[in-house]
Amino acid sequence: MDFCSKIGTCSPSRVWKLLCQIWEKYLYMKLLLNQIIKSQGGSSDSQKPEELKSEFAFKLTQSKEQLKTQAAATKSTQSLNLLKKSVKWNLGALISATFFITIWKSTSWARKM
């Protein structure tokens, strides 16, 4: 059941309450949009919802692009760090294996007893 069909079955006072609730939600959303725009460094001088919506959409796409750029930079940095750690651990394992084999060969006399 949608809003229009509810209006037909409601009393005028109930319709008025619903419209007041919708208006309050609209004003709250407008306030939130203004706060978001101001926190992003923009100005919310325009009172037209279309302008606020387009400005918010622009800021949102700009933020998405910035986030993608930061994610790519972080990913490349993490990949490089992972490669460095992998080389370090593999080199350590190779050195340890070389020492183990050298010690094992040099103590063959103890196994012949």
C-alpha positions as YAML, in Angstrom:
chain: A
units: angstrom
residues:
- id: 1
  name: MET
  ca: [0.00, 0.00, 0.00]
- id: 2
  name: ASP
  ca: [1.58, 3.27, -1.05]
- id: 3
  name: PHE
  ca: [1.30, 6.71, 0.50]
- id: 4
  name: CYS
  ca: [-1.39, 7.98, -1.91]
- id: 5
  name: SER
  ca: [-3.74, 5.14, -1.11]
- id: 6
  name: LYS
  ca: [-3.18, 5.71, 2.63]
- id: 7
  name: ILE
  ca: [-4.22, 9.35, 2.31]
- id: 8
  name: GLY
  ca: [-7.66, 8.37, 1.04]
- id: 9
  name: THR
  ca: [-8.34, 6.27, 4.12]
- id: 10
  name: CYS
  ca: [-6.84, 8.67, 6.68]
- id: 11
  name: SER
  ca: [-8.45, 11.49, 8.57]
- id: 12
  name: PRO
  ca: [-7.29, 15.04, 7.73]
- id: 13
  name: SER
  ca: [-5.41, 15.26, 11.03]
- id: 14
  name: ARG
  ca: [-3.55, 12.05, 10.24]
- id: 15
  name: VAL
  ca: [-2.66, 13.36, 6.77]
- id: 16
  name: TRP
  ca: [-1.40, 16.57, 8.37]
- id: 17
  name: LYS
  ca: [0.80, 14.56, 10.78]
- id: 18
  name: LEU
  ca: [2.23, 12.52, 7.90]
- id: 19
  name: LEU
  ca: [2.99, 15.66, 5.90]
- id: 20
  name: CYS
  ca: [4.65, 17.23, 8.95]
- id: 21
  name: GLN
  ca: [6.80, 14.13, 9.41]
- id: 22
  name: ILE
  ca: [7.83, 14.22, 5.75]
- id: 23
  name: TRP
  ca: [8.68, 17.92, 6.02]
- id: 24
  name: GLU
  ca: [10.77, 17.31, 9.16]
- id: 25
  name: LYS
  ca: [12.68, 14.52, 7.40]
- id: 26
  name: TYR
  ca: [13.25, 16.79, 4.41]
- id: 27
  name: LEU
  ca: [14.64, 19.56, 6.61]
- id: 28
  name: TYR
  ca: [16.83, 17.06, 8.48]
- id: 29
  name: MET
  ca: [18.25, 15.67, 5.22]
- id: 30
  name: LYS
  ca: [18.88, 19.20, 3.95]
- id: 31
  name: LEU
  ca: [20.73, 20.01, 7.18]
- id: 32
  name: LEU
  ca: [22.81, 16.86, 6.85]
- id: 33
  name: LEU
  ca: [23.68, 17.67, 3.25]
- id: 34
  name: ASN
  ca: [24.75, 21.19, 4.24]
- id: 35
  name: GLN
  ca: [26.94, 19.82, 7.02]
- id: 36
  name: ILE
  ca: [28.56, 17.29, 4.68]
- id: 37
  name: ILE
  ca: [29.20, 19.93, 2.03]
- id: 38
  name: LYS
  ca: [30.69, 22.33, 4.59]
- id: 39
  name: SER
  ca: [32.90, 19.60, 6.04]
- id: 40
  name: GLN
  ca: [34.24, 18.91, 2.55]
- id: 41
  name: GLY
  ca: [35.17, 22.56, 2.11]
- id: 42
  name: GLY
  ca: [32.27, 23.57, -0.10]
- id: 43
  name: SER
  ca: [29.71, 26.27, 0.39]
- id: 44
  name: SER
  ca: [26.04, 25.58, 0.90]
- id: 45
  name: ASP
  ca: [24.79, 29.08, 0.14]
- id: 46
  name: SER
  ca: [22.35, 27.84, -2.46]
- id: 47
  name: GLN
  ca: [19.02, 26.79, -1.06]
- id: 48
  name: LYS
  ca: [17.77, 24.97, -4.15]
- id: 49
  name: PRO
  ca: [17.60, 21.21, -3.65]
- id: 50
  name: GLU
  ca: [18.72, 20.54, -7.23]
- id: 51
  name: GLU
  ca: [21.89, 22.58, -6.75]
- id: 52
  name: LEU
  ca: [22.61, 20.91, -3.42]
- id: 53
  name: LYS
  ca: [22.04, 17.51, -4.97]
- id: 54
  name: SER
  ca: [24.35, 18.19, -7.92]
- id: 55
  name: GLU
  ca: [27.01, 19.69, -5.63]
- id: 56
  name: PHE
  ca: [26.76, 16.70, -3.32]
- id: 57
  name: ALA
  ca: [26.99, 14.29, -6.27]
- id: 58
  name: PHE
  ca: [30.07, 16.13, -7.55]
- id: 59
  name: LYS
  ca: [31.74, 15.97, -4.14]
- id: 60
  name: LEU
  ca: [30.83, 12.31, -3.85]
- id: 61
  name: THR
  ca: [32.38, 11.41, -7.20]
- id: 62
  name: GLN
  ca: [35.45, 13.49, -6.35]
- id: 63
  name: SER
  ca: [35.79, 11.64, -3.04]
- id: 64
  name: LYS
  ca: [35.38, 8.29, -4.79]
- id: 65
  name: GLU
  ca: [38.18, 9.11, -7.22]
- id: 66
  name: GLN
  ca: [40.42, 10.26, -4.37]
- id: 67
  name: LEU
  ca: [39.66, 7.06, -2.48]
- id: 68
  name: LYS
  ca: [40.51, 4.94, -5.53]
- id: 69
  name: THR
  ca: [43.82, 6.76, -5.93]
- id: 70
  name: GLN
  ca: [44.67, 6.26, -2.26]
- id: 71
  name: ALA
  ca: [43.70, 2.60, -2.45]
- id: 72
  name: ALA
  ca: [45.93, 2.04, -5.48]
- id: 73
  name: ALA
  ca: [48.88, 3.75, -3.76]
- id: 74
  name: THR
  ca: [48.34, 1.72, -0.59]
- id: 75
  name: LYS
  ca: [48.06, -1.50, -2.58]
- id: 76
  name: SER
  ca: [51.32, -0.89, -4.42]
- id: 77
  name: THR
  ca: [53.07, -0.02, -1.15]
- id: 78
  name: GLN
  ca: [51.75, -3.16, 0.50]
- id: 79
  name: SER
  ca: [52.81, -5.27, -2.48]
- id: 80
  name: LEU
  ca: [56.34, -3.87, -2.30]
- id: 81
  name: ASN
  ca: [56.53, -4.48, 1.47]
- id: 82
  name: LEU
  ca: [55.26, -8.02, 0.99]
- id: 83
  name: LEU
  ca: [57.90, -8.68, -1.65]
- id: 84
  name: LYS
  ca: [60.65, -7.34, 0.62]
- id: 85
  name: LYS
  ca: [59.51, -9.52, 3.52]
- id: 86
  name: SER
  ca: [59.28, -12.55, 1.26]
- id: 87
  name: VAL
  ca: [62.82, -12.05, -0.04]
- id: 88
  name: LYS
  ca: [64.08, -11.56, 3.53]
- id: 89
  name: TRP
  ca: [62.45, -14.75, 4.83]
- id: 90
  name: ASN
  ca: [63.47, -16.84, 1.82]
- id: 91
  name: LEU
  ca: [67.07, -15.62, 2.04]
- id: 92
  name: GLY
  ca: [67.10, -16.45, 5.75]
- id: 93
  name: ALA
  ca: [65.76, -19.94, 5.00]
- id: 94
  name: LEU
  ca: [68.44, -20.46, 2.34]
- id: 95
  name: ILE
  ca: [71.23, -19.39, 4.69]
- id: 96
  name: SER
  ca: [69.85, -21.60, 7.48]
- id: 97
  name: ALA
  ca: [69.61, -24.59, 5.11]
- id: 98
  name: THR
  ca: [73.21, -24.00, 3.95]
- id: 99
  name: PHE
  ca: [74.47, -23.94, 7.56]
- id: 100
  name: PHE
  ca: [72.43, -27.04, 8.43]
- id: 101
  name: ILE
  ca: [73.82, -29.01, 5.48]
- id: 102
  name: THR
  ca: [77.38, -27.84, 6.25]
- id: 103
  name: ILE
  ca: [77.08, -28.92, 9.89]
- id: 104
  name: TRP
  ca: [75.49, -32.22, 8.86]
- id: 105
  name: LYS
  ca: [78.36, -32.98, 6.43]
- id: 106
  name: SER
  ca: [81.04, -31.98, 8.90]
- id: 107
  name: THR
  ca: [79.65, -34.30, 11.60]
- id: 108
  name: SER
  ca: [79.48, -37.47, 9.51]
- id: 109
  name: TRP
  ca: [82.13, -39.01, 11.79]
- id: 110
  name: ALA
  ca: [79.62, -38.94, 14.68]
- id: 111
  name: ARG
  ca: [77.09, -40.92, 12.69]
- id: 112
  name: LYS
  ca: [79.66, -43.60, 11.71]
- id: 113
  name: MET
  ca: [80.33, -44.68, 15.29]
...
